[in-house]
Amino acid sequence: MADSVYKVITLIGTSTESWEKAATNAVEMAAKSLRGLRKAEVVELDMHLEEGKILAYRAKLRVSFKYDGGD
């Protein structure tokens, strides 16, 4: 394997449907502007609540992609 460098960023996806959809939303949005996505790790799940009702599911992800030196 050749030497490589990867950059890791944190994203938070939201959904009114599920945590899975929240995570998917985050990855799909990142894929629109980042090339070389390699791995997404869910690091935290929570919910936005109001008056005891779930308004949104939120998934915090650490996403890595191949780093080419530009931002």
PyMOL commands that set and color helices and strands:
alter all, ss='L'
color gray80, all
select helices_A, chain A and resi 19-33
alter helices_A, ss='H'
color red, helices_A
select strands_A, chain A and resi 6-15+37-50+53-66
alter strands_A, ss='S'
color yellow, strands_A
deselect
rebuild
show_as cartoon
